[in-house]
Amino acid sequence: MTYRNNFFVGSNTHFFSPLSGKFREQAYQCVCELYDQVNGPECDFRSTLSRRDVLDTFEHVIRHTPQLDSDGEAPPSDKSDSRDLANQLLRKLIDCGWLETYRDPSHMRTSYRFTWFGRRFATVFTQDQDDIQIDTQNSRSTLVHLRSFVDRYQSEQVIDTDALMMAVRFSRGVVNDFTEAIEHTVSQRVQLIATINEGLQEARARGQHTLEYMAGPLMQELSDRFLRDNIDLFNREILDLLTTIMTWPVQVRADIERRLRKRHTKLLEKLIQLRPHPFLLAWANEQIERYVEQASQVLMPELRREVRSLVHRAKMHFDYLNRLNYQSDSADSILSVIRRLEALSVEEKQSVLEHASTYGAGIDIHLTNIDQVTPPKSITRKAEVNTVEAIPELSDDEKRRLLIERAINESFQANSLEVRDYIISALHETRFVQMHELPVTSTKELICALNALSHAGISAINPVSGKPLFRITPLKERMSNDYFDAPNYEIEYLGD
């Protein structure tokens, strides 16, 4: 469990109160408009917001925003009413921790600005309306920052620990981007399903919207995810760079650890609550590895499945439109007959239905002159351009095999922190332990025991002194039983 500081304390006790009640839409629009004024593309960063500026902005927004929970009531049209509501919203946003006042030194007046939390939430409210959205570069950015971190060491420059932490942040973005793409694809499929019970015009509009989405954003998304920014292309190189970092000399890694601890004190305090002796360098490597593998092994296949499902649903939707729309303008089409039947009176409808069995009873049989028959011209279908490879649906046996493989892989995995904690737990009563004395009661402990020697000799360092935490001493006696024969070693703990 991650321990977080309390949010609803102090001025944030009723932080979301302005976004509740019948004026919640006005408050939301006022926050977005005010944020655009101070951070938008056309804002003047040299100017500050006076009370009159804020009230004028709020009043303009209130006049053009409908009031919720008011039984169709229009927004306040009277200038005094909208001004009073603007004053109320401004006072409430200040009291609830969204806005704050400060003394503007350049104009020597009281000005208004967003609080730290207010700015963060206002950014979230307005980011979906941003004209420039590039959300598919996180996998590439993770690799670029990680490579920059390694290259600076290899070129004997000052190590940039910020590049490593930027790689951690962008690796989180990879997972978030995949999640958003999956959710957007699912929402499009759900909207298509909802139009089945709607009228023809609504179904046509939804079909046209889906065509535009699939021809534009969806194809661009798939091109980015599956081609240019395919996480599978970068997965191996990212993992190789992480392995390279952990093989650097002990003194170098100790220096990096000291820099990280000095630069990220809050992160260190949070990790100390989870484990007694955290290593920020090892934590950063594990974070990147976990997010990259999560995106590559879990989210990428899930996105492929959702795309296949959307394409299948879109095909069904267009087939449905074709059946409804087939010869809809023809006088003999089913839809035309239904329209004419609806226009009849009740007596005429009854008469038509009573004599329906006599319609079409006559059969016209005659010979056709073959010379007068013109065969239809053959139509050559254009080759479809599809950059997305069709992936066949997995059978139940294949799905079961993948689940078993995933379970086995998870069972036979152990990260460096788990191996380190396993070694220390084996040394909790003594400072010496031999390899054949390591306890093995589970698969995880077996993996930790197999990696204990390499971890104790390479990866474990004291973050303060920079010296190794363990000493490895070869022994003359060998480890042997009915299954194997191997050299024996003694592991000594050098820490406090």
C-alpha positions in Angstrom: 0.0 0.0 0.0 1.3 3.5 -0.9 1.0 6.0 1.9 -0.1 9.4 0.8 -0.6 12.7 2.6 -4.1 13.7 3.4 -5.8 15.9 0.7 -8.9 17.3 2.4 -7.1 19.3 5.1 -6.6 23.0 5.6 -7.9 25.1 2.7 -8.7 21.9 0.7 -11.3 20.7 3.2 -14.1 21.4 0.8 -12.0 21.5 -2.4 -14.7 20.0 -4.7 -17.6 21.9 -3.2 -17.8 24.5 -6.1 -18.3 21.6 -8.5 -21.5 20.4 -6.8 -24.9 21.9 -6.7 -26.9 23.5 -9.6 -24.1 25.9 -10.4 -21.5 23.2 -10.9 -21.4 23.7 -14.7 -20.8 27.4 -14.3 -18.0 26.8 -11.9 -16.4 24.2 -14.2 -16.6 26.5 -17.2 -15.3 29.5 -15.2 -12.2 27.5 -14.0 -11.5 26.4 -17.6 -11.9 29.9 -19.0 -9.7 31.4 -16.3 -7.0 28.8 -16.8 -7.0 29.6 -20.6 -6.6 33.3 -19.9 -3.5 32.8 -17.8 -2.0 29.7 -19.6 -3.6 29.6 -23.0 -1.8 30.1 -26.3 -2.9 33.8 -26.6 -2.4 34.8 -23.0 -0.1 37.7 -22.0 2.3 36.3 -19.3 3.3 39.8 -18.3 -0.2 40.8 -17.1 -1.9 39.7 -13.9 -5.6 39.2 -13.0 -7.3 41.8 -11.0 -10.6 41.3 -9.3 -12.5 43.1 -12.1 -10.8 40.9 -14.7 -11.8 37.7 -12.9 -15.4 38.9 -12.4 -15.8 40.0 -16.0 -14.6 36.6 -17.2 -16.9 34.7 -14.8 -19.9 36.9 -15.8 -19.3 36.3 -19.5 -19.2 32.5 -18.9 -22.2 32.5 -16.7 -24.3 34.3 -19.3 -23.6 31.5 -21.9 -23.7 28.5 -19.6 -27.0 26.7 -18.9 -27.9 26.1 -15.3 -28.3 22.5 -14.2 -31.2 21.1 -12.1 -33.3 24.1 -12.9 -36.2 22.5 -14.9 -35.0 24.1 -18.2 -34.3 27.4 -16.6 -32.2 29.7 -18.8 -28.9 31.2 -17.5 -29.2 34.5 -15.7 -29.9 37.2 -18.3 -30.0 40.1 -15.9 -26.6 41.7 -15.5 -27.0 42.2 -11.7 -27.9 38.5 -11.3 -24.9 37.2 -13.3 -22.6 39.7 -11.5 -23.8 38.4 -8.1 -23.3 34.8 -9.1 -19.8 35.7 -10.4 -19.0 37.2 -7.0 -20.3 34.1 -5.2 -18.3 31.7 -7.4 -15.1 33.8 -6.9 -15.5 33.8 -3.1 -16.3 30.1 -3.1 -13.3 29.2 -5.3 -11.0 31.2 -2.9 -12.5 29.6 0.2 -12.3 26.1 -1.2 -8.6 26.3 -2.2 -8.8 26.8 -6.0 -7.7 30.5 -6.2 -5.6 32.7 -3.9 -4.8 36.4 -3.7 -1.3 37.9 -3.7 0.3 41.3 -3.9 1.4 42.1 -7.5 4.8 43.9 -7.1 4.7 45.4 -10.6 1.2 47.0 -10.4 1.1 47.3 -6.6 -2.4 45.8 -6.4 -4.1 42.6 -5.2 -4.2 40.0 -7.9 -5.6 36.5 -8.3 -4.0 33.2 -9.3 -4.5 29.5 -9.1 -3.3 27.6 -6.1 -1.0 24.6 -6.7 -3.8 22.1 -6.5 -6.1 24.4 -8.4 -3.7 24.7 -11.3 -3.2 20.9 -11.4 -6.9 20.1 -11.6 -7.6 23.0 -14.1 -4.9 21.5 -16.3 -6.7 18.2 -16.3 -10.0 19.9 -17.2 -8.6 21.7 -20.2 -6.1 19.2 -21.6 -8.7 17.3 -23.6 -9.5 20.5 -25.5 -5.9 21.1 -26.5 -5.3 21.6 -30.2 -1.9 19.8 -30.0 -2.0 16.3 -28.7 0.9 13.9 -29.1 0.3 11.0 -26.8 2.3 8.3 -28.6 5.9 9.2 -28.0 6.3 7.9 -24.4 8.0 4.6 -25.5 10.5 6.4 -27.6 11.1 9.1 -25.0 11.7 6.4 -22.4 14.4 4.9 -24.6 15.9 8.3 -25.5 16.3 9.4 -21.8 17.6 6.1 -20.7 20.1 6.1 -23.5 21.2 9.6 -22.6 21.8 8.5 -19.0 24.0 5.7 -20.2 25.8 7.7 -22.9 26.9 10.4 -20.5 28.6 7.8 -18.3 30.2 6.1 -21.2 31.5 9.4 -22.6 32.9 10.2 -19.1 30.6 13.2 -18.6 28.8 14.2 -15.5 26.0 11.6 -14.9 22.5 13.1 -15.4 20.3 11.5 -12.8 17.3 13.5 -14.0 17.5 11.7 -17.3 17.0 8.4 -15.4 14.0 9.7 -13.5 12.5 11.2 -16.7 12.7 7.7 -18.2 10.7 6.4 -15.2 8.1 9.1 -15.7 7.8 8.4 -19.5 7.6 4.6 -18.9 4.5 5.3 -16.8 3.1 7.3 -19.7 3.4 4.3 -21.9 0.9 2.4 -19.8 -1.4 5.3 -19.5 -1.4 5.9 -23.3 -2.3 2.2 -23.9 -5.1 2.4 -21.3 -6.6 5.5 -22.9 -6.4 4.0 -26.4 -8.1 0.8 -25.2 -10.8 2.8 -23.4 -11.4 5.0 -26.5 -11.7 2.0 -28.7 -14.2 0.3 -26.3 -16.3 3.5 -26.2 -16.5 3.6 -30.0 -17.7 0.0 -30.0 -20.3 0.6 -27.3 -21.7 3.6 -29.2 -22.0 1.5 -32.3 -23.9 -1.2 -30.4 -26.3 1.5 -29.0 -27.3 2.7 -32.5 -28.8 -0.7 -33.5 -32.2 0.3 -31.9 -32.1 3.8 -33.2 -33.6 5.2 -36.4 -32.0 5.1 -39.9 -30.8 8.7 -39.8 -29.2 8.2 -36.4 -27.6 4.9 -37.5 -26.2 6.6 -40.6 -24.8 9.5 -38.6 -23.1 7.1 -36.2 -21.8 5.0 -39.1 -20.4 8.1 -40.8 -18.8 9.2 -37.5 -17.2 5.8 -37.1 -15.9 5.8 -40.6 -14.2 9.2 -40.0 -12.8 7.9 -36.7 -11.4 4.7 -38.3 -10.0 6.5 -41.3 -8.4 9.2 -39.2 -7.5 8.9 -35.5 -7.8 5.1 -35.3 -5.5 4.4 -38.3 -3.0 7.0 -36.9 -3.2 5.4 -33.5 -2.6 1.9 -34.9 0.2 3.2 -37.1 1.9 4.7 -34.0 1.3 1.8 -31.7 2.0 -1.0 -34.1 4.7 0.5 -36.3 6.6 3.7 -35.4 6.3 3.6 -31.6 5.8 -0.2 -31.2 6.9 -0.9 -27.6 8.1 -4.3 -28.8 10.7 -2.6 -30.9 12.2 -0.8 -27.9 11.6 -3.4 -25.2 14.8 -5.3 -25.8 17.0 -2.3 -26.1 15.5 -0.7 -22.9 16.1 -4.0 -21.0 19.7 -4.2 -22.3 20.3 -0.6 -21.1 18.9 -1.5 -17.6 21.2 -4.5 -17.4 24.2 -2.3 -18.5 23.5 0.1 -15.7 23.5 -2.6 -13.0 26.9 -3.9 -14.2 28.6 -0.5 -13.7 31.3 -0.4 -11.0 30.2 -0.2 -7.4 31.7 3.3 -6.9 29.7 4.7 -9.9 26.4 3.2 -8.7 27.1 4.4 -5.2 27.6 8.0 -6.5 24.4 7.7 -8.5 22.6 6.5 -5.4 23.8 9.5 -3.4 22.8 11.9 -6.2 19.3 10.4 -6.4 18.8 10.5 -2.6 19.9 14.1 -2.5 17.7 15.1 -5.4 14.5 13.0 -4.5 14.1 13.2 -0.7 10.3 12.9 -0.8 10.5 9.8 -2.9 13.0 8.2 -0.6 10.8 8.9 2.4 7.8 7.3 0.7 9.9 4.2 -0.2 11.2 3.9 3.3 7.6 3.4 4.5 7.4 0.3 2.2 10.8 -1.3 2.8 13.5 -0.6 5.4 16.5 0.0 3.1 15.4 1.1 -0.3 17.8 1.8 -3.2 16.5 4.5 -5.6 18.7 3.2 -8.5 17.3 -0.3 -8.2 13.8 1.1 -7.8 14.1 3.2 -10.9 15.3 0.2 -13.0 12.5 -2.0 -11.7 9.9 0.7 -12.4 11.0 1.1 -16.0 11.2 -2.7 -16.5 7.8 -3.3 -15.0 6.0 -0.7 -17.0 7.6 -1.6 -20.3 6.9 -5.3 -19.9 3.3 -4.5 -18.8 2.7 -2.5 -21.9 4.4 -5.0 -24.2 3.0 -8.3 -22.8 -0.4 -7.2 -21.5 -1.7 -4.0 -22.9 -0.5 -4.4 -26.5 -2.4 -7.8 -27.0 -5.4 -6.2 -25.3 -5.4 -3.3 -27.7 -5.2 -5.7 -30.6 -8.2 -7.6 -29.3 -10.3 -4.4 -28.9 -9.3 -3.2 -32.4 -10.5 -6.5 -33.8 -13.7 -6.3 -31.9 -14.3 -2.7 -33.1 -13.7 -3.7 -36.7 -16.0 -6.7 -36.4 -18.7 -4.5 -34.8 -18.3 -1.8 -37.5 -18.7 -4.5 -40.2 -21.9 -5.7 -38.6 -23.1 -2.1 -38.3 -22.5 -1.3 -42.0 -24.2 -4.6 -43.0 -27.1 -3.4 -41.0 -27.1 -0.1 -42.7 -27.0 -1.8 -46.1 -30.0 -3.9 -45.3 -32.0 -0.8 -44.2 -30.7 1.3 -47.0 -31.0 -1.2 -49.9 -33.1 0.5 -52.6 -34.6 2.9 -50.0 -35.3 5.5 -52.7 -37.0 3.0 -55.1 -40.8 3.0 -55.3 -40.8 -0.8 -55.0 -38.5 -1.0 -52.0 -39.7 -2.2 -48.6 -39.1 1.1 -47.0 -41.2 2.9 -49.7 -44.0 0.5 -49.3 -44.0 1.0 -45.5 -44.1 4.7 -45.9 -47.1 4.5 -48.3 -48.8 2.2 -45.9 -48.3 4.5 -43.0 -49.9 7.4 -45.0 -53.1 5.5 -45.5 -56.1 5.8 -43.2 -57.2 3.1 -40.8 -59.9 1.8 -43.2 -57.5 1.8 -46.2 -54.9 -0.1 -44.2 -57.5 -2.7 -43.1 -58.6 -3.1 -46.7 -55.0 -3.5 -48.0 -54.2 -6.1 -45.4 -57.4 -8.1 -46.0 -56.6 -8.4 -49.7 -52.8 -8.9 -49.2 -53.0 -12.6 -50.2 -54.3 -11.7 -53.7 -51.4 -9.4 -54.5 -48.7 -11.0 -56.5 -50.7 -14.2 -57.2 -50.4 -13.9 -60.9 -47.4 -15.5 -62.6 -46.0 -14.1 -65.8 -44.3 -16.8 -67.9 -42.6 -15.9 -71.2 -39.5 -16.7 -73.2 -36.6 -14.3 -73.3 -34.5 -13.5 -76.3 -31.0 -14.3 -75.4 -29.6 -11.8 -78.0 -31.3 -8.9 -76.2 -29.8 -9.8 -72.8 -26.7 -7.8 -71.9 -24.6 -9.4 -69.3 -23.4 -7.1 -66.5 -19.9 -5.8 -66.7 -17.4 -7.4 -64.5 -16.3 -5.2 -61.6 -12.7 -5.3 -60.5 -12.3 -4.6 -56.8 -9.5 -2.3 -55.9 -6.9 -3.7 -53.6 -7.4 -2.5 -50.1 -4.6 -0.9 -48.3 -4.4 -2.2 -44.8 -1.3 -1.6 -42.7 -2.6 -3.5 -39.7 -1.9 -7.2 -39.8 -5.0 -9.3 -39.1 -4.4 -11.5 -36.1 -6.5 -14.7 -35.9 -8.6 -15.3 -32.8 -6.9 -17.5 -30.2 -8.4 -20.8 -29.5 -9.2 -21.9 -26.0 -6.2 -24.2 -25.9 -3.9 -21.4 -27.0 -5.4 -19.0 -24.4 -4.9 -21.7 -21.7 -1.3 -22.2 -22.8 -0.6 -18.4 -22.7 -2.1 -18.2 -19.2 0.0 -21.2 -18.0 3.2 -19.6 -19.6 2.5 -16.3 -17.8 1.9 -18.0 -14.5 5.2 -20.0 -14.9 7.1 -16.8 -15.8 5.7 -15.0 -12.8 6.6 -17.9 -10.5 10.2 -18.1 -11.8 10.9 -14.3 -11.5 12.7 -12.5 -8.7 13.9 -8.9 -8.8 17.1 -7.6 -7.2 15.3 -6.2 -4.1 13.7 -9.6 -3.5 17.0 -11.4 -3.8 18.7 -8.8 -1.5 15.9 -9.2 1.2 16.2 -13.0 0.9 19.9 -12.9 1.6 19.5 -10.5 4.6 16.7 -12.6 6.1 19.0 -15.7 5.8 21.6 -13.7 7.8 19.3 -12.3 10.5 20.9 -14.4 13.3 24.5 -14.6 11.9 26.8 -12.7 9.6 27.9 -15.8 7.7 26.0 -18.2 5.6 27.1 -20.9 3.1 25.4 -21.5 -0.2 24.1 -25.0 0.8 22.6 -23.5 4.0 20.3 -21.1 2.2 16.6 -22.0 3.0 14.5 -23.1 0.1 10.8 -23.6 0.9 9.2 -22.2 -2.3 9.8 -21.5 -6.0 10.5 -17.9 -5.2 13.2 -18.8 -2.6 14.7 -21.3 -5.1 15.1 -18.5 -7.7 16.5 -16.2 -5.0 19.0 -18.8 -3.9 20.2 -19.4 -7.4 20.8 -15.6 -7.9 22.1 -14.9 -4.4 25.8 -15.3 -5.3 25.7 -13.0 -8.4 23.6 -10.4 -6.6 25.7 -10.3 -3.5 28.9 -10.0 -5.6 27.7 -7.4 -8.1 24.6 -5.5 -7.3 24.5 -5.0 -3.5 26.2 -1.8 -2.3 26.0 0.4 0.7 24.4 3.7 -0.5 26.2 5.7 2.2 29.8 4.5 2.1 29.7 3.1 -1.4 31.3 -0.2 -0.2 29.9 -3.7 -0.9 27.3 -5.0 1.5 28.5 -8.6 1.2 31.8 -10.5 0.9 32.0 -13.7 -1.1 34.6 -16.3 0.0 35.2 -19.6 -1.9 35.4 -22.7 0.2 37.3 -25.9 -0.3 34.3 -28.1 0.3 31.9 -28.6 -2.5 28.1 -28.8 -2.6 27.0 -32.2 -3.8 24.0 -34.4 -3.6 22.2 -37.0 -5.9 21.4 -34.3 -8.5 24.4 -31.9 -8.8 27.9 -31.1 -7.7 29.1 -27.5 -7.5 31.6 -25.2 -5.7 30.6 -23.9 -2.3 30.8 -20.2 -1.2 30.4 -18.3 2.0 28.5 -15.0 2.1 29.4 -12.5 4.8 27.2 -9.5 5.5 29.3 -6.3 6.0 26.5 -3.9 6.8 25.5 -2.5 10.2 
